[in-house]
Amino acid sequence: MLTHVDEKGVKMVDISKKEDVERVCVAEGYIKLKSSTIELIKKNEIVKGDVLTTAQIAAMMGVKNTPNLIPACHPLPITSVKVDFEIFDDKIKTTVEVKTTYKTGIEMEALTGVSIALLTIWDMVKSVEKDENGGYPNTEIYGIRVVKKVKK
């Protein structure tokens, strides 16, 4: 167990001498849900409201707030965020594409966007995903990963 911070501490990487470069990152992830929950989402019958629109907004907020959540992440100018959902019988796939022209990559922003979107979906549907004991045996977030990284 870590009980102290060593003498190296935590530092942000010095990117001051790097050139601005156009960058694109695409990340994806999944949330497994009951098929009955998927049907309620499709019909926009979830009590908390429009699940996918809320998750889309949350993903954009997550992207823009990444440096506030991850300590060594640089704040950078986001030039574009695109959020897509693909609905299956038992899961929803979330894809987030983030663009910038800057000195450092945007993987953390794309991964954060996906993570926040999936967490938002869970929050929106938890009342219908819960079992009789208050647990979530059918609900799972998984497969969060970078699927594309472009540096031009």
Secondary structure, 3 states (H helix, E strand, C coil): CCCCCCCCCCCCCCCCCCCCEEEEEEEEEEEECCHHHHHHHHCCCCCCCCHHHHHHHHHHHHHHCHHHHCCCCCCCCEEEEEEEEEECCCEEEEEEEEEEEECCCCHHHHHHHHHHHHHHHHHHHHHHHCCCCCCCCCCEEEEEEEEEEEEC
